[in-house]
Amino acid sequence: MGRFIVRRIMWMFVVLFAVSFITFFLMHQVPGGPFDSEKALPADIMANLRARYHLDQPLWQQYTQYIYDVLVPRVTTAPPSASVLNQFLIDVKIGDVYFRWMNFGPSFTSKSRSVNDIFRDQLPVSVQLGVMAVVFAMLLGIPLGILAALKQNTWLDYLGMGVAIFGVSVPAIVMGPILVWIFAVTLKWFPATGWGAKPPYLLGILPSEFSLNFVKYAILPTITLGMGGSAILARLTRASLLQVIREDYIRTARAKGLTERVIIIRHALRNSLIPVATVLGPYFAAVITGTFVVELVFGIPGLGKYFVNSISNRDYPVIMGTILLYAMVLVIANVVVDIVYAFLDPRIRVE
């Protein structure tokens, strides 16, 4: 198993390299540039801007320099100067040594902020929303699927699958305004826009306090983002559990006199969650990377707005950094799913 994990981690770096290579060269083929505007700049100013951001160099040289800045860590005993302060996304002091890693470069459109500054301020909000949406989807979808499977062809089964079909059928861009109209505008239970957590964040990601104000701002966008996932998990859990409880070893367990509760919890449920774990990894990455629409609907100051604007403004460093971070989340989630397999089913061993 250890050899398999090492091999998957090595392949993870290969995938990230391929994603960065394809993204870098494709985005430079799109017509237009970061300094194109309705009013054309003088040629000398345009030349100075391109030289400042190294856009006058060949593409292969720009790419190799970018990969070097992002991947190669800096280890030094010298304290950071004003020119390198906050230049790296990870900048920690270990004893007398400073460890700096991931320099995503400057932003072409946000003159006073680098890509790392945008990530520090906006990425934690997107992560908080995504994690809460995944937790909501699991807490609603998995129990709903289990209940529907154990009460097959009853009104509980029909109710659970009806909720699942509703969650799959209604996209977030439709559900969000509906929830805002009902619970924010009409009933005035929750705020319509905004986010309850403010920087500085605990450990750089978590909100500093889970207050009632934070919960009130988070409920509507969390439901909007997590409802579709809960429906998928509910349907998958129901189908998987129905298949497992008809297996021979379940009938053997009943013949041995085990109680139905022990049979379901100890034998059936654990094996039925293997397909669910398969979906949870990519789903977690998809939710973390798919908060753009929900952030725009609810006016949440996450990374989605900056990523969408960076595409239209040809802000290459923001595009590259965001795609690389999200690709990293996706491949790590897939590796975690492979590891979880072995704990859910001892028969699944990769040596």
Rosetta blueprint (number, residue, H / E / L):
1 M L
2 G H
3 R H
4 F H
5 I H
6 V H
7 R H
8 R H
9 I H
10 M H
11 W H
12 M H
13 F H
14 V H
15 V H
16 L H
17 F H
18 A H
19 V H
20 S H
21 F H
22 I H
23 T H
24 F H
25 F H
26 L H
27 M H
28 H L
29 Q L
30 V L
31 P L
32 G L
33 G L
34 P L
35 F L
36 D L
37 S L
38 E L
39 K L
40 A L
41 L L
42 P L
43 A H
44 D H
45 I H
46 M H
47 A H
48 N H
49 L H
50 R H
51 A H
52 R H
53 Y L
54 H L
55 L L
56 D L
57 Q L
58 P L
59 L H
60 W H
61 Q H
62 Q H
63 Y H
64 T H
65 Q H
66 Y H
67 I H
68 Y H
69 D H
70 V H
71 L H
72 V L
73 P L
74 R E
75 V E
76 T E
77 T L
78 A L
79 P L
80 P L
81 S L
82 A L
83 S L
84 V L
85 L L
86 N L
87 Q L
88 F L
89 L L
90 I E
91 D E
92 V E
93 K E
94 I E
95 G L
96 D L
97 V E
98 Y E
99 F E
100 R E
101 W E
102 M L
103 N L
104 F L
105 G L
106 P E
107 S L
108 F L
109 T L
110 S L
111 K L
112 S L
113 R L
114 S E
115 V H
116 N H
117 D H
118 I H
119 F H
120 R H
121 D H
122 Q H
123 L H
124 P H
125 V H
126 S H
127 V H
128 Q H
129 L H
130 G H
131 V H
132 M H
133 A H
134 V H
135 V H
136 F H
137 A H
138 M H
139 L H
140 L H
141 G H
142 I H
143 P H
144 L H
145 G H
146 I H
147 L H
148 A H
149 A H
150 L H
151 K L
152 Q L
153 N L
154 T L
155 W H
156 L H
157 D H
158 Y H
159 L H
160 G H
161 M H
162 G H
163 V H
164 A H
165 I H
166 F H
167 G H
168 V H
169 S H
170 V L
171 P L
172 A H
173 I H
174 V H
175 M H
176 G H
177 P H
178 I H
179 L H
180 V H
181 W H
182 I H
183 F H
184 A H
185 V H
186 T H
187 L L
188 K L
189 W L
190 F L
191 P L
192 A L
193 T L
194 G L
195 W L
196 G L
197 A L
198 K L
199 P L
200 P L
201 Y L
202 L E
203 L L
204 G L
205 I L
206 L E
207 P L
208 S L
209 E L
210 F L
211 S L
212 L H
213 N H
214 F H
215 V H
216 K H
217 Y H
218 A H
219 I H
220 L H
221 P H
222 T H
223 I H
224 T H
225 L H
226 G H
227 M H
228 G H
229 G H
230 S H
231 A H
232 I H
233 L H
234 A H
235 R H
236 L H
237 T H
238 R H
239 A H
240 S H
241 L H
242 L H
243 Q H
244 V H
245 I L
246 R L
247 E L
248 D H
249 Y H
250 I H
251 R H
252 T H
253 A H
254 R H
255 A H
256 K L
257 G L
258 L L
259 T L
260 E H
261 R H
262 V H
263 I H
264 I H
265 I H
266 R H
267 H H
268 A H
269 L H
270 R H
271 N H
272 S H
273 L H
274 I H
275 P H
276 V H
277 A H
278 T H
279 V H
280 L H
281 G H
282 P H
283 Y H
284 F H
285 A H
286 A H
287 V H
288 I H
289 T H
290 G L
291 T L
292 F H
293 V H
294 V H
295 E H
296 L H
297 V H
298 F H
299 G L
300 I L
301 P L
302 G L
303 L H
304 G H
305 K H
306 Y H
307 F H
308 V H
309 N H
310 S H
311 I H
312 S H
313 N H
314 R L
315 D L
316 Y H
317 P H
318 V H
319 I H
320 M H
321 G H
322 T H
323 I H
324 L H
325 L H
326 Y H
327 A H
328 M H
329 V H
330 L H
331 V H
332 I H
333 A H
334 N H
335 V H
336 V H
337 V H
338 D H
339 I H
340 V H
341 Y H
342 A H
343 F H
344 L H
345 D L
346 P L
347 R L
348 I L
349 R L
350 V L
351 E L
